[in-house]
Amino acid sequence: MDKVRVIEIKKSVFEDNDRDADRLRAELKSKGVFLLNVMSAPGSGKTTTLIRTINALKSKLGIAVMEADIDSDVDAVKIAQATGVKSVQLHTGGMCHLDAEMTRQGLDGLDLREVDLAILENVGNLVCPAEFDTGASANCMILSVPEGHDKPLKYPLMFTVCDLVLINKTDVMPYFDFDLEKCKEYIAMRNKNAEVIPVCAKTGEGIDKFADWIVRKVSAQKAL
């Protein structure tokens, strides 16, 4: 008797989430809301970058923020205090990512009637968040200089799914063996369409370019 069973998986475990994400994306588009999903490793400077960027944009766009974390509300409080925009904290119950349904629950906690830009700061992780479509209009990831320029080779999916890569902490580049041009080359190997903007959240360098990128994307979606 054959004691080994071979089970052929024909349905993607992500299929239901992908459908939910497509529905959410369409709903947000109909409401004129652009959802930006921001991902990175822990400590890359996501929150500081967002504070700088939101303060540069809040006079031009209606903005709301969702802060995802396994626990605590530190980042949500920090965003609200530093920018004055509506901020909600999403606890993932130990999971290292957000999916479309979790994102929808977060959006339900916001009043989207006056929101042009909803920002989702995803859980700090270079693997899980890239695997789940959140229903975002665009994906952005932040790579900090201390992490090294070879990250696109080590975490290919993260760079493949992103429309924009911010290379943060450029002020410390002289102290690290970080090759900016080589990093851009590696990103292009994974995703030739991904834009790359060097920034420094601490000094504000490059934040204007990131803000301009967001304004262009929001305007383009509203024009469709």
MARKOL-699236 format. One record per atom (N, C-alpha, C): z, y, x. Coordinates in steps of 0.001 Angstrom, whole numbers, plus 500000, padded with zeros to 6 digits. Example, Ala and Ser with C-alpha at 12.3 -4.5 7.8 and 13.67 -1.06 7.14 Angstrom:
507800494310513190507800495500512300507800496700513200507080497750512850507140498940513670507870500030512900
//
This chain:
500000498801500848500000500000500000500000501245500880499202502201500471499134503465501208500377504290500884501212504517501883502450505258501661502317506744501935501130507157502338500901508567502658500056509208501576500552510301501021499795511033500015499253512298500637498003512567500405497378513790500880497173514710499688497795515877499734497702516827498630496813517981499057495736518155498356494808519228498679495168520478497872495470521537498571495834522792497917494557523570497617494301523783496326493069524460495938493306525865495409494561526209495175494882527529494647495741528271495644495319529457496014496070530248496966497431530614496392498468530514497239499804530893496786499876532392496522498886533121497016498868534567496829497987534996495647497371534027494978496385534363493956496970535188492821498124534794492303498748535539491203499110536945491653499642537052492859500003538371493356498772539256493533497693538672493989496462539449494176495969540012492850496074539216491779495664539699490457496586540826489992497899540637490192498858541687489823498576542971490594498250542823491866497985543990492714496739544733492247495708544001491888494477544642491405494729545403490105495529544811489220495850545489487959496653546761488224497637546666489108498468547828489424497633548935490058496750548570490946495888549552491617495018550292490601494481549545489653493636550151488622494445551083487719495657550664487372496515551500486521496877552809487216497235552717488493497598553922489236496397554867489368495247554296489611494040555113489714493778555855488411493971555169487279493745555804485980494732556932485724495904556853486373496929557887486216496814558984487268495876558819488185495702559817489234496744559741490318497324558554490522498373558376491535497814557572492707497964558112493896497553557422495124498800556788495732498775555468495910499923554746496469499627554370497916500448554877498828500299554589500252501395553636500697501000552481501189501932551473501685502061551633503194503273551963503663503514552209505089504324551052505667503780550416506701504402549240507308504605549453508801505542548700509370505776548753510817506897547794511170507143547650512462508321546937512932509535547839512770510739547268512775511942548109512721511995549043513933512431550263513710512609551190514818511373551916515279510286551781514542509039552434514960509017553919514614509924554340513729509962555742513332509319556026511993509310555023511096508681555216509778509318556371509009510629556319508884511313557309508041511172558715508611511331558867509914511192560184510538509774560712510384508789559827510544507391560225510367507136560678508934507697559933507978507486560292506572508162561607506226509334561860506754510015563125506484509161564297506963508663564208508183507786565250508726506561565447507849505952564343507449504701564396506700504919564918505285505967564447504626506260564906503265506532566403503248507290566882504214507580568318504270506315569144504513505334568544505184504071569234505412503176569221504174503438568280503263502552568084502109503131568488500756504438568621500658505060568745499335504664570015498585504151571021499266503672572218498570502259572014498018501595570943498463500216570671498051500113569526497053501038568566497151500966567363496332502318567064495696502273566466494514503486565919493924503758564584494588504945564424495181505238563247496000506509562548495531506490561232495556507678560413495305507670559268496312508863558759496625508990557753497687509790556551497213509333555370497618510083554135497419510445553577498785511738553369499008512228552854500279512644551401500091511972550494500784512287549070500667513132548612501841514171547859501539515040547324502579515748546093502049516179545256502966516923544071502560518257544469501941518852545538502472520109546048501937520254547506502356521242548198501802521594549597502090520636550572501418521091551833501296520250552882500743520140554048501731520338553750503003520364554777504045519075555590504072517933554912504078516659555618504208516319556426502963516623555891501787516346556624500553517139557920500491518403557842500878519254559034500899518729560034501924518342559536503096517843560400504161516570561139503721515652560407503085514406561020502612514696562093501574515539561769500606515843562712499531516497563979500073517439563823500989518148564975501535517255565827502426516365565194503178515547565917504148514302566549503544513866566050502380512614566557501799512776567141500405513778566667499660513961567140498293513095566439497274512303565443497695511458564728496742512220563550496154511740563057495027512355561910494365512227560678495249513342559969495455513344558787496296514162557690495643513612556473495606514346555331495065514427554240496126515531553511496112515743552418497057515416551094496389514645550254497059514321548926496562514996547891497461515858547070496884516485545978497626515689544705497374515313544024498433514425542871498302515163541551498144516491541576498124517238540335497952517074539372499102516936539920500305516814539075501488515391538806501918514428539124501069513031538888501426512523539982502356511606539595503254511142540517504286509822541184503911509560541337502610508312541953502174508465542458500744507490543200500295507345543554498880506028542993498386506005542550497145504750542147496531504424543128495409503366542855494666502902543800493644503915543993492517504577542914492103505548543033491014506765543840491449507233543629492666508344544427493173507968545905493239506741546155493673506261547538493753506216548167492370505748547402491403505696547907490028507102548274489531508071547436489830509445547726489416509940549025490046509558549243491291509937550479491951509288551687491314508026551564490989507296552660490345507873552979488976508402551953488298509019552176486986510245553079487098510814553157488297511973554012488505511605555449488847510311555737488878509829557084489186509118557668487970509166558963487830508388559649486798507062560034487435506009559280487114504724559468487772503869560562487146504363561207486111503532562193485413503151563377486304504006563685487274503702564800488167503544564342489615503210563066489784503066562508491126501595562301491471501180562882492586499837562634493127499892561543494179500990561529494942501144560609496064502473559876495952502401558555495823503596557708495869503568556964497199504652557061497942504726556421499255505690555249499196505234554108499651506072552918499737506369552650501206507620552818501604508016552441502961508461550992502915507605550125503396507840548683503298508937548236504263509366546998504109510399546424504962509904546382506407510779546687507357510397546676508757510132545266509257508852544936509406508454543588509797506946543613510043506468542967511097505036542977511393504298541756510852505006540881510122504359539666509625504283539652508105505419539481507439505437539266505985504785540381505171505080541656505414504489542704504570502964542699504579502371542275505684500908542263505773500286541163504921501079540176504540500554539036503801500476539281502294501189540305501809501272540524500366500649541859499977499673541798499091499047543006498552500030543660497586500395544891497851501364545595497009500714546342495856499395546388495841498696547189494846498437548598495343498660548820496635498492550150497215497036550579497236496847551894497194495502552465497328495035552377498768495983552427499700495673552316501127496890551808501868496643551157502995497706550651503858497703551401505180498890551780505621499067552458506895500150551724507673499967551583508965501033551007509774501320551916510958502569551856511418503004552661512549503336551732513712502697551981514838502977551262516075503591552256517046504792551978517524505433552905518453505129552506519895505041553488520749504693553271522156505586552227522839506916552250522636507755551244523320507434549799522947506739549585521814506401548220521410505292547618522265504490548459522906503410547953523752502048548038523099501018548203523938499660548387523407498987547076523023499666545941523259499054544643522971499416544089521594500138544858520788500557544358519478499390543945518578498231544625518610497121544160517764496665542744518099496895542311519330496530540951519716497558539938519214498819540367519140499896539454518763500111539361517253499797540430516534499997540466515080498695540903514404497657540079514492496323540484514030496239540860512561496937540127511678496791540393510251497246541801509893498349542247510473498859543579510175497797544644510419497088544524511530496083545522511867494801545323511063494550544095510656493360543804509854493431544449508480494634544498507876494757544985506498494987546498506410495088547177507546495433548603507524494210549514507589494268550569506795493217551591506816493475552622507910494745552759508279495144553752509272496257553190510144496165553454511448497226553102512386497720554384513044499000554653512898499630555765513591500292555226514849499990555814515992500645555428517236501707556469517512502961556099517253504076557042517271504831557019518612505621558066518821506442558256520025505575558488521257504518559268521086503643559569522216504360560378523294505497560999522950506235561790523939506828560929525048507002559621524785507574558758525818506504557920526520505251558201526246504177557419526853504223557422528388504602558534529038504671558518530512505698557539531074506641557095530249507712556235530732507495554758530398506395554462529707506100553083529333504699552701529795504519551437530024503208550936530440502341550753529201501987551881528586501226551861527333499858552495527572498807551725527333497432552191527528496840552523526158496741553811525850496282554249524527494864553779524236493976553923525198492581553527524983492457552020524804493241551269525566493219549814525414493751549417524033494771550127523566495321549852522239494269550107521162493561551221521274492490551529520319491416550437520339491116549954521537490119548891521676490575547621520971491856547263521144492389546066520507492424546218518980492751547420518504492752547663517057491357547489516492490364548026517197488972547908516755488506546458516736489051545639517636488718544212517634489179543554516347490302544016515804490852543439514578490265544088513332489976545388513434489530546130512252488739547353512713487438547230512711486594548312513231486623549549512332487103549401511103487147550531510169488477551273510161489468550750510858490779551389510867490740552681511683491256553747511101491380554997511841492667554956512654492682555673513771493843555710514652494220557164514919495492557495514692495982558846514944497257558768515792497243559278517018498472559356517816499374560452517248500655560163517117501607561139516574502922561069517338503716562101517150505093562080517628505949562679516528506666561833515818507479562311514696508575563257515170509030563073516401510101563904516925509654565346517144508460565532517710507965566876518016507019567424516957506473566526516129505521566948515105504077566825515534503832566417516759502464566253517242501693565264516374500510565672515918499630564785515167499965564647513697501103565165513253501498565034511844500511565770510940499969566889511424498982567628510630497739566787510374497345565978511354496171565119511179496459564005510170497672563466510226498067562450509250498106563061507852498667564251507735498734564926506434497332565194505897496424565629506760495045565884506341494373564600505869494653563497506560494093562197506165494550561841504758495828562052504479496361561746503152495705562617502089495597563904502349494991564823501376493558564400501074492812564016502095491421563570501888491379562328501012492263561377501272492268560135500509492674560373499052493701561206498854494143561516497489493026562225496726492389563185497355491319563961496712490131563059496386489802562158497314488667561259497092488918560337495913490145559827495777490453558958494647490378559709493329490883560937493313490861561723492074489434562069491675488539562137492651487147562508492381486348561361491785486854560129491928486122558954491447486211558837489921
//
